[in-house]
């Protein structure tokens, strides 16, 4: 019996058990969603979505590939929370600056930038170069904008150009975008982290 069939049977029995656990007045009855096909009434139950992840030790049998996978896991676990915080800050700033004049927006952005630098600089300094490149990709994944575009939008073209030049000197690119098809391993790791599997 395959894993998916076992999971389906387990989920089915869990739903039936939870439905039968609650005391029901059988005389009054209860309603369930149903469809009628060829004169038969068939109850409908919505099963929860269960994502099955492969065991990394079975997928990556080659020692080098396994090492690369676990390095990606480490880097994603370290940088993904920061990417989500950045996306939350972008949404917060967008909501706060909506309706402001350009001068008010610039003043707000300058103050907000200083607050963010004070808050996150010590933590972000602990990132390795590889983790910094991962963060650039994950920011694009979470914000649907590259890091370069975010800097340009919020702090101006000159700052974006300066930081892009600095990143290029180090071998990174603020214009790095995230493509789910090209980054399938990273996407799988993110899904596993969100599901609490890693």
N, C-alpha and C positions, 0 to 999 in steps of 0.2 A: 504494500500500500504506500503510495507516495506521500510526501510531507504535506502537500497542499490538500489532499483528500483527508488526511488525519486532522489538519487544522480546521477544515470545513466541518467535519463531524464533531470535533470538540466545541467549536463555536455554536453549532446547532444545539447540542445538548446543554451548553451554558445558557442559551436563550430560553430553552424549554424549562430548565431548572429554575431560572429567575422568574419566569412567568408563573410557574406552579408554586413558588415559595410564598407569594403573597396570598393571604386568605381571600377567597372570592365567594360571594354569595351566589351559589349556582342557580338558585331560584330566580334571582334578578338577571343573571347573565352578564355578559360584558361584550363590548364591541371590539372587533379587530378589523384592520383594513383587509379587504378581500376583492377578488375578481371572480366573475362568473364565466366559465368556459364550458360550452356544450351542456348547459344545465347544471353543472357542478359548481359549488361555491368553494373556491380555493383561498385559504387565508394567506396573507402576505406578511412576511417578516423581513425587516431590513437588518441585515447582518453588519456588524461594524467592519470597517476596512482594516485588514491586517496585512502589513507589508512584511514579506519574508525576505530576510537578507541572507546571502550566502556566508558561510563561515570563512573568514579571510585565510585561515590556515589551510583550507582545502582549495581555495581559488589560487592562492599564491604559493605554489609548491617550491618555486625557485627562490633560493635564499635572498638574492639581490632584489627581486621584485617584492618579496615580503618586507624587506627592509625599507624599500621606497614607500610601500603602502603605509607602514607604521609611522614613517616620517611625515607623510601627508596627514595621517590621523592626528599626530602631535601638533602639527602646524595649524590645522583647521580648529582643533579644540582650543588652541591659544588665541587665534585671531577672529574666529567667527563671532564671539560675543562683542568684540570691538566693532566689527562691521555692522552688527545689529544696533549697537549704541549710536554709531555714526548715522545710520539711517533714521533712527529716532530723533537725533538732534537736527537732521536736515528737515524732517517733517515739522519739528517744533519751531525752527527758525522760519520756515515758510509760513507757518500759521501766524507767528508773531510779527513778521514784517509785511504781511499783506495789508495794503492800503497806506503804507508809509511812503514818504517822499524819498528821493534818492539820497539826499544828505542824511536824513534820519536813519535810513537803512544802513548807510556806511558807518555811522556812529554806533548803531546797535551791533553791527557785525564786528567792529573793532573791539568793543567791550566784550562781546560774547566769545570772540576768538581768544582773548586773554584769559577769560574764565576757563575755557576748554583746555588751553595749554597748561594752565596751572593744575587742572584736574587730572589730565591724562598723560602729561609728559613723562612723569616718572615710570608709569606702567608701560608706555610704548617704547621707552628706551631699552626695555629688557628684551624686545623682539630681536630675533636674529634677522640677517639679511633675507633669508629664504621666507621667513614669516612675514617680513615687510612686503615682499612681492605677493605673497598669498593674500595679505590684507588688501592690497590694491585691487586684486581680482574680486575678492568678496565684497568690497565696497561697491563695485560695479554691479554685482549680483543683487545686492540689497537695495541700492538706490536707483538702479537703471540709468546711471550716469557714471562715466569714468571719473577717477580722482582728479584728473586734469580739468574736466568740465566743471566739477564742483568747486575747485579752487578759483577757476575763471569766473564762475557765476557769483560767488560770494565775496571774493577778495580781489578780483580784477585780472586782466590779461597779463600784466607785467609780473605779478606774483606767480601766476600759473606757469608762465614761460620760465621764470627763475627756478621754481621747484622742479619743473620738467628737466631743465638743464642739469640741475644737481642730481636728480634721479638717474639721468642718462650717464653721468660721470661714474656712478656707482654700479651701472649695469641694469638698472630697473627702468620701467616705463610707466608713467602715470596715465598714459592712454591705454593701458592693458584692459581689455574688455573680457567679460566672462561669457563663455558660450557653453551651455549645458552639454551639448554633444561632444565638444572637444575636451571637456573636463568631467567626464563621466565618473571617474574615480572620486574626485572631489565632491561631486554631487551626491554620490552614494554615501560617502563619509558624513556629509552634512545631514542627510536623511537619517543615518544611524545615530548620530549625535542627538538630533531632535527627538528620535524615538526612544532615547535613553539606552541604546544598545552599546554605546561606547562611552 
